Amino acid sequence: MKTRRSIGALFVFILMTGGGCAHVVSKDVRNQVDEGITFRQVFQSPDAYKGKVVVWGGVIINMTHQKEGTLVEVLQKPLEMDGQPEDVDRSEGRFLAFHKGFLDDALFAKGRTITVAGEVIGSRKMPIGEIEYTYPFITTREVYLWPERSKERYVPYWYYPGWYDPWWDPWYGPWGYRYPWRR
């Protein structure tokens, strides 16, 4: 009876924690994605991967509204298991995602993280400052805007203010005896 409860509790725990890692891209689109294709491969020769479905993510750099839709310039970041871009100072480049529809730049603002599932169309050259940059270019099937992360960093242990020492017992005092008036 006790082992049955333990197994039941373990099963409930696995279900509860596994649900928190659900991917933000639908299963139908993820089934079309070729997992063997990396961002670097598409970045090096975008025309070779035309028609392939990819899931990429990163930080929004710029948005341009056009009659046909919205063009989003994204700094690529590696994705976590749930599809969220990692908060790292590492990237393999930039890409352009074209969304057929309006994405409000008040919500999809510069610096926000985004995950995009879409089809590789090829490449597009655009200037960055004085250089010509070749972007991998995709049309979106699904777009997910991640909630803003807190800017605060938490200390991994409880912080005690300078005036309080949890290991100093006021009854013993710094002298090592219990009551100073009972020497």
C-alpha positions in Angstrom: 0.0 0.0 0.0 2.8 2.4 0.9 4.7 1.7 -2.4 1.5 2.3 -4.3 1.2 5.8 -2.7 4.8 6.5 -3.4 4.4 5.6 -7.1 1.2 7.6 -7.3 2.9 10.7 -5.7 5.9 10.3 -8.1 3.6 10.1 -11.1 1.7 13.2 -10.0 5.1 15.0 -9.5 6.3 14.0 -12.9 3.0 15.2 -14.5 3.2 18.6 -12.7 6.8 19.3 -13.4 6.7 18.0 -17.0 3.8 20.3 -17.9 5.9 23.3 -17.0 8.3 22.5 -19.8 5.8 22.6 -22.6 7.1 24.1 -25.8 5.5 27.3 -27.0 5.4 26.2 -30.7 2.4 23.9 -31.5 3.1 20.2 -32.0 1.9 20.4 -35.6 4.5 22.9 -36.6 7.2 21.2 -34.5 6.6 18.0 -36.4 7.5 19.8 -39.7 10.8 21.1 -38.2 13.9 19.3 -39.3 15.9 19.1 -36.0 19.1 18.5 -37.9 19.2 22.0 -39.4 21.1 24.5 -37.3 21.0 28.3 -37.4 24.6 28.3 -38.4 24.0 26.1 -41.5 21.1 28.3 -42.7 23.2 31.4 -42.0 26.0 30.2 -44.1 23.9 29.2 -47.1 20.2 30.2 -46.7 19.3 29.3 -50.3 20.1 25.7 -49.7 17.4 25.4 -47.0 14.5 27.1 -48.9 11.2 25.6 -47.8 12.5 24.1 -44.6 10.7 24.9 -41.4 12.8 26.1 -38.5 12.2 27.3 -34.9 14.5 30.2 -33.9 14.5 32.7 -31.1 16.3 35.7 -29.8 16.1 39.4 -29.0 14.1 41.9 -31.2 16.5 44.5 -32.7 14.2 46.4 -35.0 10.7 46.2 -36.6 9.5 47.6 -39.9 5.8 47.8 -40.8 4.9 47.2 -44.5 1.7 47.0 -46.4 1.9 43.2 -46.5 2.9 42.7 -42.9 5.7 43.2 -40.3 9.4 42.6 -40.8 11.2 41.8 -37.5 15.0 41.8 -37.2 16.1 39.4 -34.5 19.5 38.7 -32.8 19.5 34.9 -32.6 20.0 33.2 -29.3 20.2 29.5 -28.4 16.8 28.1 -27.3 16.0 26.3 -24.1 13.9 23.1 -24.0 10.6 25.1 -23.9 11.6 27.3 -26.8 12.7 30.3 -24.7 15.8 32.1 -25.9 18.6 31.7 -23.3 19.7 34.8 -21.4 23.3 34.6 -22.7 25.8 36.9 -24.4 26.2 34.4 -27.3 24.7 34.5 -30.8 25.4 33.1 -34.2 24.0 36.1 -36.1 20.8 37.9 -37.0 17.8 36.9 -39.0 14.7 38.5 -40.5 11.2 37.1 -39.8 8.3 38.4 -42.0 4.9 38.1 -40.3 1.8 38.5 -42.6 -0.1 40.8 -40.3 0.4 43.6 -37.9 2.7 43.1 -34.8 2.4 46.1 -32.6 5.9 47.5 -31.8 4.6 48.8 -28.5 4.4 45.1 -27.4 7.1 43.7 -29.7 9.5 46.3 -28.6 13.3 46.4 -29.0 15.0 44.2 -26.5 12.1 41.8 -26.0 12.6 38.1 -26.5 10.7 36.2 -29.1 10.4 32.7 -30.5 9.5 32.3 -34.2 8.6 29.2 -36.1 8.7 29.7 -39.9 9.7 28.6 -43.3 13.1 29.6 -44.8 12.6 31.8 -47.8 16.2 32.6 -48.6 18.3 35.6 -47.7 18.1 39.3 -47.8 20.9 41.9 -47.8 20.4 45.0 -45.7 22.8 47.6 -44.3 24.0 47.6 -40.7 25.8 50.9 -40.3 28.3 51.0 -43.2 28.3 47.3 -44.0 26.0 45.1 -46.0 24.7 42.2 -43.9 23.1 39.0 -45.3 20.2 37.9 -43.2 18.6 34.5 -43.3 14.9 35.3 -44.2 11.9 33.4 -42.9 8.1 33.8 -43.1 6.4 33.1 -39.8 4.0 30.4 -39.0 3.9 31.1 -35.3 5.2 33.9 -33.2 5.6 33.9 -29.4 6.5 37.0 -27.4 8.0 36.1 -24.0 7.1 38.0 -20.9 9.7 40.5 -19.8 12.3 39.1 -17.4 12.9 40.7 -14.1 16.1 42.8 -14.1 16.8 41.8 -10.5 19.3 39.1 -9.7 18.7 37.2 -6.6 21.4 36.0 -4.3 21.2 32.1 -4.0 21.3 32.2 -0.2 19.6 34.2 2.5 21.3 37.5 3.0 21.7 38.7 6.6 22.2 42.4 7.2 25.5 43.4 8.7 24.1 44.1 12.2 22.7 40.5 12.5 24.7 37.4 12.8 22.5 34.2 12.9 25.3 32.2 14.5 25.9 34.5 17.4 23.7 33.6 20.3 22.9 36.6 22.5 22.6 34.4 25.6 26.1 33.2 25.2 27.6 36.4 24.0 31.0 36.8 22.4 32.6 35.8 25.7 31.5 32.1 25.6 29.5 32.0 28.8 25.7 32.1 29.2 25.0 35.0 31.6 27.5 37.8 31.9 26.4 38.6 35.5 27.0 35.0 36.6 30.7 34.6 36.3 
